[in-house]
Amino acid sequence: MNQQTQYTITELAREFEVTPRAIRFYEDQGLLAPTREGSSGLRRVYSPRDRTRLKLTLRGKRLGFTLSEIRVLLDLYDSPTGTVSQLHAFLDTIAAHRKVLEQQLEDLNATLAELDQYEQQGRALLSASAEKRARKSKAA
């Protein structure tokens, strides 16, 4: 893609395969800050910074981060890099997210184990029922 200095909402929506409504939602959440053009100021104009923030927002969503976590990470991304406090904040956000994902994984594994148990019980009941029918038909 060429290096534009401005993007329309339609261009970004098409590029990232999201709806303009989703982009406006991210704007409402403070994740994007387009400038306004036109006589009434209704036309949104997105900068390369907004494009990058949208890309990182969508990546964060795919990774399961909440919008507030994404906002923290984006704010760190926008800040001058290299400060110890920023790196600690970044690592704290990732650690908190990792903890949530590990708990979700534990919950999913427990649920899968329960489902396996119920499936085995159901198959055993079907098998016992089939054997009972087979005995009845032999006896008749």
C-alpha positions in Angstrom: 0.0 0.0 0.0 1.3 3.5 -0.8 2.3 5.8 2.1 -0.7 8.1 2.3 -0.8 11.0 4.8 -4.6 10.8 5.2 -7.2 8.1 5.1 -11.0 8.2 4.9 -13.2 6.0 7.1 -14.2 4.0 4.0 -10.5 3.3 3.1 -9.7 2.1 6.6 -12.9 0.0 6.8 -12.0 -1.6 3.5 -8.4 -2.2 4.4 -9.0 -3.7 7.8 -12.3 -5.4 6.9 -14.3 -3.7 9.6 -17.4 -1.5 9.3 -17.3 2.2 9.5 -19.5 1.9 12.5 -16.8 -0.1 14.3 -14.2 2.6 13.5 -16.6 5.3 14.8 -17.0 3.1 18.0 -13.2 3.0 18.5 -13.2 6.7 18.0 -15.9 7.1 20.7 -13.8 5.0 23.0 -10.8 7.4 22.6 -8.7 4.9 20.6 -8.7 7.0 17.4 -8.7 10.8 17.0 -9.4 11.8 13.4 -9.4 15.4 12.3 -12.6 16.9 10.8 -12.8 18.5 7.4 -15.5 20.1 5.3 -17.7 23.0 5.8 -19.6 21.3 8.6 -16.7 19.3 10.0 -18.5 16.0 9.4 -15.8 14.4 7.2 -13.4 12.3 9.2 -9.7 12.3 8.1 -7.5 9.7 9.7 -3.7 10.1 10.0 -1.0 7.4 9.7 -1.0 7.4 13.5 -4.8 6.6 13.5 -4.2 3.8 11.0 -1.5 2.3 13.2 -3.7 2.6 16.3 -6.6 0.9 14.5 -4.3 -1.9 13.3 -3.0 -2.4 16.9 -6.6 -2.1 18.3 -7.8 -4.9 16.0 -4.7 -7.0 16.8 -5.4 -6.5 20.6 -9.0 -7.5 20.1 -7.9 -10.7 18.3 -5.6 -11.5 21.2 -8.5 -11.0 23.7 -7.5 -7.7 25.3 -10.2 -5.4 26.6 -10.6 -2.0 25.1 -9.3 -0.4 28.3 -6.2 -2.7 28.1 -5.7 -1.7 24.5 -6.0 1.9 25.4 -3.2 1.6 28.0 -1.0 -0.2 25.5 -1.7 2.3 22.7 -0.9 5.2 25.1 2.4 3.5 25.9 3.0 3.1 22.2 2.4 6.8 21.6 4.7 7.9 24.5 8.4 8.4 24.1 9.9 5.0 24.4 12.5 3.6 26.8 11.3 4.8 30.2 11.3 2.3 32.9 7.9 3.2 34.2 6.4 2.7 30.7 8.0 -0.7 30.4 6.7 -1.7 33.9 3.2 -0.5 32.9 3.4 -2.5 29.7 4.6 -5.6 31.4 1.9 -5.2 34.1 -0.8 -5.0 31.5 0.5 -8.1 29.7 0.8 -10.0 33.0 -2.8 -9.2 34.0 -4.0 -10.3 30.6 -2.0 -13.5 30.8 -3.5 -14.3 34.2 -7.0 -13.9 32.9 -6.3 -16.1 29.9 -4.7 -18.8 32.1 -7.8 -18.8 34.3 -10.0 -19.1 31.2 -7.8 -21.9 29.9 -8.2 -23.7 33.3 -12.0 -23.2 33.2 -12.2 -24.5 29.6 -10.1 -27.6 30.4 -12.4 -28.3 33.4 -15.4 -28.0 31.2 -14.0 -30.2 28.6 -13.2 -32.9 31.2 -16.8 -32.7 32.4 -18.1 -33.0 28.9 -15.9 -36.0 28.3 -17.3 -37.7 31.4 -20.9 -36.9 30.3 -20.2 -38.2 26.9 -18.8 -41.5 28.2 -21.8 -41.9 30.5 -24.2 -41.3 27.6 -22.4 -43.8 25.3 -22.4 -46.4 28.1 -26.2 -45.9 28.6 -26.7 -46.3 24.8 -24.6 -49.4 24.7 -26.4 -50.9 27.7 -29.7 -50.1 26.1 -28.7 -51.7 22.8 -27.5 -54.9 24.6 -30.8 -55.1 26.5 -32.8 -54.9 23.2 -30.5 -57.5 21.6 -31.1 -59.9 24.6 -34.9 -59.3 24.4 -35.0 -60.1 20.7 -33.0 -63.3 21.2 -35.3 -64.4 24.0 -38.4 -63.8 21.8 
